[in-house]
């Protein structure tokens, strides 16, 4: 049984958000929220299940007709107000990300600003919902298309980007006229709660934007609910496959964006100083807890021999500590359990024969010994038969692979089961052109380590990194959250009704 408690718009209000208001639960229905920099429990968050999802879906379903019928410009005005509030609270959102996740404050603030790009795209969504009109498609018959909303939609998002990733989803879903049930990660509830409050403050109608925390039961309830028309999921491949298979089996539109093992191919002619900067930034930024982290470097010829000392030099200067401290390069791992998982993965790589050039397992922060800190790890002589090459570790672990030729390196990338993002580092424009044509990965960087496009462009992977027909965000996001309707119409002229005919309509 749940009871609603009227609370002021202060943070943190760790509660579900259903039908425009916070919904608290009994203490035994909650789980702990940790500050990963100290290890301390700082709050408790609800662990919702089927009952809470049912209630949120019911609120979203009830709110849908009025929101669907709200004029496009009126919806857009809500998003302009929402965007302004998000911008005003950008540092507060970033501090909540750092508190709950651990990433550095500058990194968290950059996340917020990248998320805002999609909110800004949603402000101008009316033009993207325009259709096509064809007069006289047949004799005295006109045809036109328009894009309409689906109804109740859902977003299931991960811990590592509690602002940016959901902002890649819900602004487009809502601006298109849908209502939404969002299940964020229970590890990072502070920023999620603030987003719901700011939506209401911006004038967003009650029931349009709902938040339910929970685990497996909540995910299953969303996937199985007959009133949920579409789901976008970001997280592990195993859960993403379940969401996609079970959701599509029930007739839902589903996009699952899952694991990755992103590689950067480095040619001997590359600017090695720039490449070393890129490798360290892309491999260890946010403690490697990014789906776009570049965790493999595939060097051609003697490239690894020349790059390795440059990377080691940069690693030695990295400062690991609490994310709110100025000058810190990398914060803690988001949970104690995940920290132990990364440590086990490093042991696997060592046992498989990879050379441990830099070992981060023994690192402890002197002032926060109970924090979930881990140093960075660098592997050399990683080979394709190793599990640390094949699987996503999702931590500050970077591996270097040696190849003899460009063709061998390209084949390694194209043969990998994951295909999220990749990059090539070279000063040869012809080689870069060949790479972007031949590589079987949809997001490609050229001398750019993390090829994450702008908010108005689509984001997505292939193979086991993404399941579904459409990418996230941009035009693909609009297509995902709408259905195109085609209308064919004729208006008879008074007194000139045509005679009955069974002949197929023509244009004569």
RAZIQUI-V861111 format. One record per pair of residues at least 12 apart in sequence whose C-alpha atoms are under 6 Angstrom apart, sorted by the first residue. I is the first residue (numbers start at 1). J is the second residue. Records with the same first field share a line. If there is no record, write none. Layout:
I = J + J
//
This chain:
2 = 25
4 = 23 + 24
12 = 190
14 = 45
16 = 211 + 212
17 = 210 + 211
18 = 56 + 210
19 = 59 + 206 + 207
20 = 206 + 207
29 = 46 + 47
30 = 44 + 45 + 46 + 47
31 = 44 + 45
32 = 44
33 = 187
35 = 99 + 100
36 = 102 + 334 + 371 + 372
37 = 322 + 332 + 371
38 = 368 + 370 + 371
39 = 370 + 371
47 = 213 + 214
48 = 213 + 214
49 = 217 + 218
50 = 218 + 221
59 = 207
60 = 179 + 207 + 208
61 = 152
63 = 207 + 208
64 = 179
67 = 177
68 = 177
72 = 126
76 = 123
78 = 202 + 203
79 = 123
80 = 123
81 = 202
82 = 199 + 202
93 = 191
94 = 108 + 109
96 = 190 + 191
98 = 323
100 = 188
101 = 334
102 = 323 + 331 + 332 + 334
103 = 286 + 323 + 331
104 = 323 + 331
105 = 323 + 324
111 = 164
112 = 164
115 = 164 + 167
117 = 455
118 = 168 + 455
119 = 171
121 = 456
122 = 171 + 172 + 175
129 = 147
131 = 145 + 146
132 = 144 + 145
138 = 507
139 = 507
141 = 489 + 490
142 = 488 + 489
143 = 487 + 488
144 = 486 + 487
145 = 485 + 486
146 = 484 + 485
147 = 482 + 483 + 484
148 = 482 + 483
149 = 176 + 177 + 178 + 482
150 = 482
151 = 178
152 = 178 + 179 + 180 + 228 + 229
153 = 180 + 228 + 229 + 230 + 231
154 = 180 + 181 + 182 + 231
155 = 182 + 231 + 232 + 233
156 = 183 + 184 + 233
157 = 184 + 234
158 = 185 + 235
159 = 185 + 188
168 = 473
173 = 481
179 = 208
180 = 208 + 209
181 = 210 + 211
182 = 211
183 = 211 + 212 + 213
186 = 213
223 = 247
229 = 252
230 = 252 + 253 + 254
231 = 254
232 = 254 + 255 + 256
233 = 256
234 = 256 + 257 + 258
235 = 258
236 = 258 + 259
237 = 258 + 259
240 = 256
255 = 467 + 468
256 = 466 + 467
257 = 465 + 466
258 = 465 + 466
259 = 465
260 = 291 + 418 + 420 + 465
261 = 392 + 418
262 = 294 + 295 + 421 + 422
263 = 294 + 296 + 297 + 422
264 = 297 + 422 + 423 + 424
265 = 298 + 299 + 424
266 = 299 + 424 + 425
267 = 300 + 426
268 = 303
269 = 426
270 = 425 + 426 + 427
276 = 311
278 = 449
282 = 294
283 = 295 + 398
284 = 396
287 = 330 + 395 + 396
288 = 394 + 395 + 396
289 = 394 + 395
295 = 398
296 = 398 + 399 + 400
297 = 400 + 401
298 = 401 + 402
299 = 402
300 = 403 + 404 + 405
301 = 404
332 = 372 + 373
333 = 372 + 373
336 = 372
349 = 388
354 = 380 + 381 + 382
355 = 379 + 380
356 = 379
357 = 378 + 379
358 = 377 + 378
359 = 377
360 = 374 + 375 + 376 + 377
363 = 375
376 = 396
377 = 397
378 = 397 + 398 + 399
379 = 399
380 = 399 + 400
381 = 401
382 = 400 + 401
414 = 440
417 = 464
418 = 463 + 464 + 465
419 = 441 + 461 + 462 + 463 + 465
420 = 461 + 465
421 = 443 + 444
422 = 444
423 = 444 + 445 + 446
424 = 446 + 447
425 = 447
442 = 461
456 = 474
457 = 474
458 = 471 + 472 + 473 + 474
459 = 471 + 472
460 = 472
//
